[in-house]
């Protein structure tokens, strides 16, 4: 988890800048819409929607925005139909990259993603070319909050969590998909404040990258994340000496 944790730290540092660009709400609205369309508009019976709504609230999204997104997804209001798409490829230094996108125009999105890969020293791959390098996991991030690593570990081990890492004042708790919601609930019910909870693609094995190569990889990932249709970007890079 070390490389993933380090990348999470880098992403946290750039989070404020992303918010200023107006990207955060757009991505959250798309996730709410897709979640409600696929599993229904009731947060009590749709864990994915509940997670999306909780994440939106943590970013201070107005309740009216959330309600409208759900109603558009369930057909109560007219709205855009979104598709979920995944793209795979390689960044500089042979780093594997897995991209999750939500779009209303797949031709536009694939063209934009391919352009970014090519422009910043990477290359798009076929479906399945890098997906096998990643495992789908639940990942929960929370600040230290006067709790030790042992405290957090004891809290979540009974729910099926796999690992707890403390780095730069933040805990990262990982779990299998089935254990994700019980783990998140246990943390919240204990009174701890969750900074982010999401399902992510975590690399089985990482590639160490540093110096100019690391800068090139981060640049490509940054540009992919800035794409309006891209929701999440994952890589098997372990950024060292950053």
C-alpha positions in Angstrom: 0.0 0.0 0.0 3.0 2.3 0.3 2.9 3.7 -3.2 -0.9 4.1 -3.2 -0.7 5.9 0.1 2.0 8.2 -1.1 0.0 9.0 -4.2 -3.1 9.6 -2.0 -1.0 12.2 -0.2 0.0 13.9 -3.4 -3.7 13.9 -4.5 -4.7 15.5 -1.2 -2.3 18.3 -1.6 -3.7 19.1 -5.0 -7.3 18.7 -3.9 -7.9 22.4 -3.2 -6.7 23.3 -6.6 -9.1 20.8 -8.2 -11.9 22.4 -6.3 -11.1 25.8 -7.6 -11.3 24.5 -11.1 -14.9 23.4 -10.5 -14.1 19.8 -11.2 -15.2 18.2 -7.9 -18.9 18.9 -8.0 -19.1 17.7 -11.7 -17.5 14.4 -10.8 -19.7 13.9 -7.7 -22.9 14.7 -9.6 -22.0 12.1 -12.3 -21.3 9.5 -9.6 -24.6 10.2 -7.9 -26.4 10.0 -11.2 -24.9 6.7 -12.2 -25.3 5.2 -8.8 -29.0 6.2 -8.6 -29.7 5.0 -12.1 -28.1 1.6 -11.5 -29.4 0.9 -8.0 -32.3 3.1 -7.4 -32.8 6.5 -5.7 -33.1 5.3 -2.1 -29.9 5.8 -0.2 -31.0 3.2 2.4 -31.2 0.4 -0.1 -28.4 1.5 -2.5 -25.0 1.5 -0.8 -23.2 3.0 -3.8 -25.6 5.9 -3.8 -25.3 6.4 -0.1 -21.5 6.5 -0.5 -21.8 9.0 -3.4 -24.1 11.2 -1.4 -21.9 11.1 1.7 -18.9 12.1 -0.4 -20.8 14.9 -1.9 -21.9 16.2 1.5 -18.3 16.0 2.7 -17.5 18.5 -0.1 -20.3 20.8 1.0 -22.5 20.1 -2.0 -25.9 21.7 -1.5 -28.7 19.2 -0.8 -30.7 20.6 -3.7 -28.0 19.6 -6.1 -27.9 16.1 -4.8 -31.7 15.7 -4.9 -31.9 17.0 -8.5 -29.1 14.5 -9.6 -31.0 11.6 -8.1 -34.4 12.6 -9.6 -32.8 13.0 -13.0 -31.3 9.6 -12.7 -34.5 7.9 -11.7 -36.6 9.7 -14.4 -38.5 12.0 -12.1 -36.8 15.0 -13.9 -35.4 15.2 -17.4 -31.6 14.7 -17.5 -28.6 13.4 -19.4 -27.9 9.7 -19.6 -24.4 8.8 -18.6 -22.3 5.8 -19.6 -19.6 4.3 -17.4 -16.4 3.5 -19.4 -12.9 2.2 -18.5 -9.7 2.9 -20.4 -6.3 1.3 -20.0 -2.8 2.3 -21.0 0.8 3.1 -20.1 2.4 6.3 -18.8 6.2 7.0 -19.2 8.5 4.5 -17.5 6.2 1.7 -18.3 3.7 2.7 -15.5 0.3 1.0 -15.9 -2.7 3.4 -15.9 -6.4 2.5 -15.4 -9.0 5.2 -16.0 -12.6 5.3 -14.9 -14.9 7.7 -16.9 -18.5 8.7 -16.9 -19.7 10.4 -20.1 -22.7 11.3 -22.3 -20.6 10.9 -25.4 -18.2 8.0 -25.6 -16.6 9.1 -28.9 -15.6 12.4 -27.4 -14.3 10.9 -24.3 -12.1 8.2 -25.9 -10.7 10.8 -28.3 -9.8 13.1 -25.4 -8.3 10.3 -23.3 -6.2 9.0 -26.2 -5.0 12.5 -27.0 -3.8 13.0 -23.4 -2.0 9.7 -23.3 -0.2 10.5 -26.6 0.6 14.1 -25.8 2.2 13.3 -22.4 4.4 10.4 -23.3 2.0 7.5 -22.8 0.0 5.2 -24.9 -3.6 3.8 -24.8 -3.9 0.0 -24.5 -6.5 -2.5 -25.4 -9.2 -3.6 -22.9 -7.6 -5.9 -20.4 -4.0 -4.8 -21.1 -3.4 -3.5 -17.6 -6.6 -4.3 -15.6 -5.1 -7.6 -14.5 -2.5 -5.7 -12.6 -5.1 -4.2 -10.3 -7.5 -5.4 -7.6 -10.8 -3.7 -6.8 -10.7 -2.6 -3.1 -12.5 -0.5 -0.7 -10.3 2.4 0.6 -11.2 4.7 3.5 -9.0 7.7 4.5 -9.3 9.5 7.8 -7.1 11.9 9.8 -5.2 10.5 12.8 -7.7 12.1 15.3 -5.8 11.1 18.4 -6.1 7.4 17.6 -3.1 5.0 17.2 -2.7 2.6 14.3 -3.4 -0.2 16.7 -6.7 1.5 17.7 -7.9 1.7 14.1 -6.7 -1.8 13.4 -8.6 -3.2 16.3 -11.7 -1.3 15.2 -11.8 -2.5 11.6 -10.3 -6.0 11.7 -13.6 -7.6 12.8 -15.4 -6.0 9.8 -13.0 -7.8 7.3 -10.6 -4.9 6.6 -7.2 -6.1 5.3 -4.8 -3.3 6.1 -4.3 -0.1 7.9 -1.4 2.3 7.0 -0.6 5.6 8.8 1.3 8.1 6.8 1.6 11.9 7.0 -1.1 12.1 9.7 -3.6 10.1 7.7 -4.9 6.5 8.1 -5.7 4.5 4.9 -7.9 1.5 5.6 -8.2 -1.1 2.8 -10.7 -3.9 2.5 -12.3 -6.3 0.0 -15.4 -5.0 -1.7 -17.8 -7.0 0.4 -16.2 -5.7 3.7 -16.1 -2.1 2.5 -19.5 -0.9 3.8 -19.3 -2.7 7.2 -15.8 -1.2 7.6 -17.0 2.3 6.7 -20.0 2.0 9.0 -17.8 0.8 12.0 -15.5 3.8 11.6 -18.4 6.3 11.3 -20.3 4.7 14.2 -17.2 5.0 16.4 -17.4 8.8 16.0 -14.4 9.1 13.7 -14.6 11.5 10.8 -14.0 9.9 7.4 -12.2 12.2 4.9 -12.9 9.9 1.9 -14.4 6.5 1.3 -14.4 4.9 -2.2 -13.9 1.8 -4.3 -10.5 2.0 -6.0 -8.3 -0.1 -8.2 -5.1 -0.9 -6.3 -2.0 -2.2 -8.0 -0.8 -5.7 -7.0 2.8 -4.7 -7.7 4.3 -1.2 -8.0 7.0 0.3 -10.1 9.4 2.8 -8.4 9.6 6.1 -10.3 11.5 9.2 -9.3 13.0 12.4 -10.7 12.0 13.4 -14.2 10.2 10.2 -14.9 8.0 10.7 -11.9 7.2 14.2 -13.0 6.2 13.0 -16.4 3.9 10.3 -14.9 2.3 12.8 -12.5 1.8 15.3 -15.4 0.0 12.7 -17.5 -2.2 11.6 -14.6 -3.0 15.2 -13.7 -4.1 15.9 -17.2 -6.3 12.8 -17.3 -7.9 13.8 -14.0 -8.5 17.3 -15.4 -10.6 15.8 -18.2 -14.2 16.5 -17.5 -15.4 13.0 -18.3 -12.7 11.2 -16.2 -13.8 10.2 -12.7 -10.7 8.4 -11.4 -7.2 7.5 -12.5 -5.1 4.7 -10.9 -1.6 3.7 -11.6 1.0 1.2 -10.3 3.6 3.9 -9.8 5.4 4.2 -6.4 6.7 7.7 -6.3 10.0 7.8 -4.4 12.0 10.7 -3.2 9.0 13.0 -3.8 
